């Protein structure tokens, strides 16, 4: 078990990172047949590739939320 405290936005950062990785793998898998001269994958595979920027946006929102909560916490202490 970890002794770190959970901050607001930590879950969003983790989910965003997972979505980004899934999208990145889907992008590589989708683009690889084009470079290897194989038949292209169906359109659904290209839509899964769009998960990568969504994951980036979710992680960025989580980081902004964590930063804002830390700023509120530090301003109330001072």
N, CA, C and O of each residue as an XYZ file, in Angstrom:
312
protein
N       0.832     -1.174      0.000
C       0.000      0.000      0.000
C       0.881      1.243      0.000
O       1.956      1.256      0.599
N       0.419      2.267     -0.667
C       1.167      3.505     -0.710
C       0.672      4.447      0.376
O      -0.476      4.367      0.813
N       1.551      5.333      0.800
C       1.167      6.317      1.805
C       0.865      7.670      1.179
O       0.613      8.642      1.890
N       0.888      7.738     -0.156
C       0.594      8.992     -0.834
C      -0.894      9.299     -0.741
O      -1.735      8.402     -0.796
N      -1.197     10.570     -0.601
C      -2.595     10.979     -0.570
C      -3.102     11.174     -1.990
O      -2.357     11.582     -2.880
N      -4.351     10.883     -2.181
C      -4.975     11.054     -3.486
C      -5.450     12.496     -3.620
O      -6.101     13.024     -2.718
N      -5.131     13.123     -4.727
C      -5.541     14.488     -4.996
C      -6.629     14.480     -6.066
O      -6.708     13.549     -6.867
N      -7.457     15.504     -6.078
C      -8.440     15.582     -7.158
C      -7.732     15.637     -8.511
O      -6.762     16.377     -8.677
N      -8.201     14.882     -9.443
C      -7.602     14.855    -10.768
C      -6.672     13.691    -11.008
O      -6.338     13.408    -12.159
N      -6.236     12.995     -9.953
C      -5.328     11.866    -10.139
C      -5.974     10.747    -10.960
O      -5.329     10.139    -11.814
N      -7.240     10.488    -10.693
C      -7.948      9.461    -11.449
C      -8.098      9.820    -12.910
O      -7.988      8.966    -13.789
N      -8.352     11.104    -13.163
C      -8.474     11.549    -14.550
C      -7.152     11.411    -15.297
O      -7.135     11.061    -16.477
N      -6.061     11.683    -14.616
C      -4.756     11.547    -15.253
C      -4.492     10.089    -15.597
O      -3.983      9.790    -16.678
N      -4.829      9.184    -14.697
C      -4.614      7.755    -14.964
C      -5.484      7.271    -16.114
O      -5.007      6.563    -17.001
N      -6.761      7.650    -16.102
C      -7.672      7.239    -17.180
C      -7.220      7.835    -18.506
O      -7.248      7.161    -19.535
N      -6.806      9.086    -18.483
C      -6.322      9.728    -19.700
C      -5.080      9.054    -20.246
O      -4.932      8.908    -21.459
N      -4.183      8.641    -19.355
C      -2.973      7.953    -19.806
C      -3.311      6.609    -20.438
O      -2.717      6.228    -21.447
N      -4.256      5.896    -19.853
C      -4.665      4.602    -20.420
C      -5.310      4.799    -21.787
O      -5.014      4.059    -22.725
N      -6.191      5.795    -21.905
C      -6.824      6.068    -23.194
C      -5.789      6.481    -24.238
O      -5.875      6.077    -25.397
N      -4.816      7.281    -23.825
C      -3.772      7.710    -24.748
C      -2.968      6.518    -25.250
O      -2.676      6.426    -26.442
N      -2.609      5.608    -24.353
C      -1.832      4.427    -24.753
C      -2.641      3.544    -25.694
O      -2.111      3.048    -26.689
N      -3.922      3.344    -25.386
C      -4.776      2.536    -26.268
C      -4.862      3.183    -27.647
O      -4.771      2.497    -28.666
N      -5.035      4.495    -27.679
C      -5.104      5.202    -28.954
C      -3.794      5.152    -29.718
O      -3.794      5.031    -30.943
N      -2.670      5.246    -29.002
C      -1.367      5.190    -29.665
C      -1.122      3.820    -30.282
O      -0.622      3.720    -31.403
N      -1.472      2.766    -29.552
C      -1.321      1.415    -30.096
C      -2.235      1.227    -31.296
O      -1.835      0.638    -32.301
N      -3.455      1.723    -31.194
C      -4.395      1.614    -32.326
C      -3.892      2.389    -33.533
O      -4.093      1.955    -34.668
N      -3.251      3.513    -33.314
C      -2.710      4.292    -34.420
C      -1.595      3.542    -35.122
O      -1.548      3.497    -36.351
N      -0.697      2.953    -34.346
C       0.398      2.185    -34.945
C      -0.146      0.984    -35.715
O       0.303      0.696    -36.825
N      -1.108      0.290    -35.125
C      -1.687     -0.885    -35.781
C      -2.445     -0.485    -37.046
O      -2.462     -1.233    -38.023
N      -3.067      0.685    -37.031
C      -3.836      1.132    -38.186
C      -2.943      1.610    -39.324
O      -3.241      1.371    -40.495
N      -1.854      2.282    -38.985
C      -0.988      2.854    -40.010
C      -0.004      1.823    -40.561
O       0.426      1.943    -41.708
N       0.354      0.832    -39.783
C       1.347     -0.168    -40.209
C       0.992     -0.851    -41.530
O       1.873     -0.993    -42.377
N      -0.260     -1.282    -41.748
C      -0.562     -1.921    -43.038
C      -0.360     -0.992    -44.244
O      -0.079     -1.458    -45.348
N      -0.501      0.289    -44.033
C      -0.312      1.227    -45.141
C       1.151      1.279    -45.563
O       1.449      1.398    -46.752
N       2.063      1.189    -44.603
C       3.493      1.206    -44.910
C       4.005     -0.157    -45.377
O       4.981     -0.233    -46.123
N       3.349     -1.224    -44.940
C       3.792     -2.570    -45.294
C       3.154     -3.096    -46.571
O       3.457     -4.209    -47.000
N       2.285     -2.320    -47.177
C       1.660     -2.732    -48.422
C       0.555     -3.762    -48.238
O       0.207     -4.460    -49.190
N       0.005     -3.871    -47.056
C      -1.091     -4.802    -46.794
C      -2.424     -4.096    -47.014
O      -2.467     -2.891    -47.261
N      -3.491     -4.847    -46.925
C      -4.804     -4.233    -47.101
C      -5.118     -3.363    -45.886
O      -4.857     -3.768    -44.753
N      -5.668     -2.191    -46.107
C      -5.987     -1.292    -44.983
C      -7.059     -1.898    -44.081
O      -7.882     -2.702    -44.518
N      -7.029     -1.499    -42.829
C      -8.020     -1.969    -41.868
C      -9.341     -1.235    -42.097
O      -9.368     -0.194    -42.754
N     -10.435     -1.777    -41.556
C     -11.732     -1.101    -41.725
C     -11.775      0.235    -40.986
O     -10.911      0.533    -40.162
N     -12.776      1.015    -41.290
C     -12.910      2.362    -40.721
C     -13.002      2.364    -39.202
O     -12.584      3.326    -38.559
N     -13.539      1.308    -38.626
C     -13.661      1.245    -37.167
C     -12.298      1.348    -36.494
O     -12.189      1.927    -35.413
N     -11.274      0.803    -37.106
C      -9.927      0.876    -36.540
C      -9.432      2.318    -36.520
O      -8.722      2.712    -35.595
N      -9.789      3.097    -37.509
C      -9.394      4.500    -37.541
C     -10.113      5.303    -36.458
O      -9.550      6.247    -35.905
N     -11.347      4.929    -36.160
C     -12.077      5.611    -35.098
C     -11.482      5.319    -33.730
O     -11.490      6.184    -32.854
N     -10.964      4.106    -33.535
C     -10.302      3.779    -32.267
C      -9.034      4.616    -32.118
O      -8.645      4.951    -30.999
N      -8.399      4.951    -33.212
C      -7.207      5.796    -33.152
C      -7.518      7.187    -32.606
O      -6.634      7.856    -32.071
N      -8.756      7.619    -32.737
C      -9.139      8.936    -32.248
C      -9.241      8.992    -30.728
O      -9.498     10.054    -30.161
N      -9.043      7.862    -30.071
C      -9.057      7.842    -28.612
C      -7.801      8.510    -28.051
O      -7.812      8.993    -26.919
N      -6.730      8.541    -28.829
C      -5.477      9.116    -28.358
C      -5.630     10.597    -27.987
O      -5.250     10.958    -26.873
N      -6.157     11.468    -28.840
C      -6.303     12.865    -28.412
C      -7.333     13.040    -27.296
O      -7.220     13.964    -26.491
N      -8.325     12.170    -27.243
C      -9.295     12.243    -26.150
C      -8.599     11.931    -24.828
O      -8.834     12.603    -23.823
N      -7.745     10.912    -24.831
C      -6.982     10.584    -23.624
C      -6.065     11.708    -23.208
O      -5.919     11.989    -22.019
N      -5.440     12.361    -24.190
C      -4.580     13.503    -23.883
C      -5.388     14.618    -23.231
O      -4.936     15.226    -22.260
N      -6.570     14.889    -23.752
C      -7.419     15.947    -23.198
C      -7.884     15.605    -21.784
O      -7.916     16.478    -20.917
N      -8.240     14.352    -21.548
C      -8.690     13.940    -20.208
C      -7.541     14.070    -19.211
O      -7.744     14.558    -18.100
N      -6.343     13.641    -19.591
C      -5.189     13.756    -18.701
C      -4.853     15.221    -18.432
O      -4.532     15.582    -17.300
N      -4.923     16.060    -19.451
C      -4.656     17.483    -19.272
C      -5.678     18.114    -18.337
O      -5.317     18.933    -17.492
N      -6.945     17.746    -18.475
C      -7.979     18.251    -17.578
C      -7.706     17.806    -16.144
O      -7.897     18.583    -15.208
N      -7.262     16.564    -15.964
C      -6.923     16.078    -14.625
C      -5.758     16.838    -14.018
O      -5.763     17.143    -12.826
N      -4.756     17.145    -14.837
C      -3.622     17.925    -14.340
C      -4.055     19.333    -13.937
O      -3.627     19.844    -12.902
N      -4.899     19.955    -14.748
C      -5.392     21.287    -14.412
C      -6.237     21.269    -13.141
O      -6.163     22.188    -12.326
N      -7.023     20.239    -12.981
C      -7.846     20.116    -11.774
C      -6.983     19.925    -10.537
O      -7.261     20.514     -9.492
N      -5.940     19.111    -10.641
C      -5.036     18.897     -9.511
C      -4.285     20.183     -9.170
O      -4.112     20.508     -7.996
N      -3.844     20.907    -10.185
C      -3.120     22.153     -9.942
C      -4.026     23.189     -9.287
O      -3.600     23.915     -8.389
N      -5.268     23.254     -9.735
C      -6.193     24.220     -9.153
C      -6.500     23.885     -7.696
O      -6.611     24.784     -6.862
N      -6.639     22.590     -7.385
C      -6.917     22.215     -5.994
C      -5.703     22.469     -5.107
O      -5.860     22.837     -3.943
N      -4.492     22.278     -5.636
C      -3.299     22.580     -4.854
C      -3.169     24.084     -4.628
O      -2.737     24.516     -3.560
N      -3.536     24.872     -5.613
C      -3.477     26.321     -5.464
C      -4.470     26.783     -4.406
O      -4.158     27.659     -3.599
N      -5.641     26.210     -4.407
C      -6.641     26.556     -3.376
C      -6.147     26.165     -2.004
O      -6.321     26.912     -1.041
N      -5.526     24.987     -1.903
C      -5.020     24.517     -0.616
C      -3.902     25.383     -0.087
O      -3.840     25.645      1.115
N      -3.018     25.835     -0.958
C      -1.901     26.648     -0.498
C      -2.342     28.072     -0.159
O      -1.759     28.704      0.721
N      -3.364     28.582     -0.849
C      -3.825     29.941     -0.553
C      -4.615     30.009      0.748
O      -4.634     31.051      1.404
N      -5.266     28.913      1.132
C      -6.020     28.918      2.384
C      -5.102     28.764      3.582
O      -5.472     29.153      4.690
N      -3.903     28.201      3.387
C      -2.950     28.032      4.482
C      -2.278     29.354      4.801
O      -2.014     29.651      5.966
N      -1.999     30.151      3.782
C      -1.263     31.408      3.978
C      -2.083     32.485      4.619
O      -1.587     33.589      4.840
